[in-house]
Amino acid sequence: MGRKRIASAIAWTPETDCAPRVLAMGSGRTAEQIIAVAREAGVAVVEDSVLAALLDSNVKPGDLIPVWCWEATAKILAFVQMELK
């Protein structure tokens, strides 16, 4: 049996937030729905199972990304920015 999929939707609004914020998160069917909605909306989907697991066990929707996750989150946001150009 495979591992249950985990997903988190994050966004960063530097004008109002000092760090990226978790918009939604879930596992299993909820994770699949988050990924499907993102893809339908043209939002980049990046897989990082370690960061997803850390966020899943330490934050809830609406929370800012914890300082100890900033580096991994920054790498993802930089990758997305490069893909958009």
CORWOPE-V108269 format. One line per field, one symbol per residue. psi: psi as a letter, one per 30 degrees, with the letter a starting at -180 (. if undefined). A space follows every 10 residues. Layout:
BEGIN
psi = ???
END
This chain:
BEGIN
psi = klkkkkkkkl lkjfffkfll kkellllbee eeeeeeeeee fgkkjkkjee eeeeeeffll kfllklefge eeeeeeeeee eeef.
END
